[in-house]
Amino acid sequence: MEKHQLLTRRTLLTGVAALGAAGAAGALALGRGNGPSRPPAPVPAPGPPQRSPLKPSEYRLQPLTGYGAPRAAPRRPPVRSEPILRMTGRGRTMLLTFDDGPHPEYTPEILDTLAKYEVHATFFVCGEMADYNRDLLTRMADEGHVVGNHTWSHPLLTKLSRRRIRSEMERTSEVVEKAYGEAPRWFRAPYGAWNRDAFQLGSALGMEPLAWTVDTLDWTTPGTGTIVDRVEEGAAPGVVVLSHDAGGDRSQSVRALRRYLPELLDSGYHLTVPRRRLI
């Protein structure tokens, strides 16, 4: 996927707003045709355009106001008693997910590979990592990837108080919303350790709990070939693959993705992102 092909939400919304403004101006001009003529409004003298004091990434994330009705808040998902393990859908569809990032070295390499094959993935980010690498969350938004909540500091939730779990989730959701452009709609518990509080608080924050079907165990650095074998042997319609883009040396995970991704595509698999209607 070429960089010039990427279309950000702000680019789209700005274009729509410009068209709306042009239409409104035309309508006003037509309405004045039957009334008394008035001198035209003075035109500002030409000069250099005023530059925004914000960086492009910061400007992109400013809220838009005045263009249509406000967007409705996402519907709160049900409180589940166990996480979602696989996806539903037609055909040979799979999910690729990456935990613990974003990492300034490994995550860009994974994003480059995904862009090469025009594949979207899901990144479950830790808040403290996301806070230091907000530009990578912005890139994920621009390239169509999904960003999920993986807590702030990757603790074992079953050992925490309800108040602490809430803090871990809320802080991460706030960082994601600022850098990615919207709050996360998916949550994954560190170590796959879920409890009732995690399910209830995740639902209250508008998130569905997503686990995995195929664990590459890449965090143990078993070798690139072993990671490839685990993905290909576990490949099947609806599976969710767990890999990592941070939390240690993830060079094997990066190399493995470059090998198994084109092979999955050649085998007829469609790699996609989760949808709300998972069961």
Helices and strands as residue ranges (DSSP letters): G 3-5, H 9-31, G 32-34, H 56-60, E 93-99, H 106-116, E 122-125, H 127-132, H 134-142, E 146-149, G 157-159, H 162-180, E 186-187, G 190-192, H 196-204, E 208-209, E 214-215, G 218-220, H 224-234, E 240-244, H 251-266, E 270-272
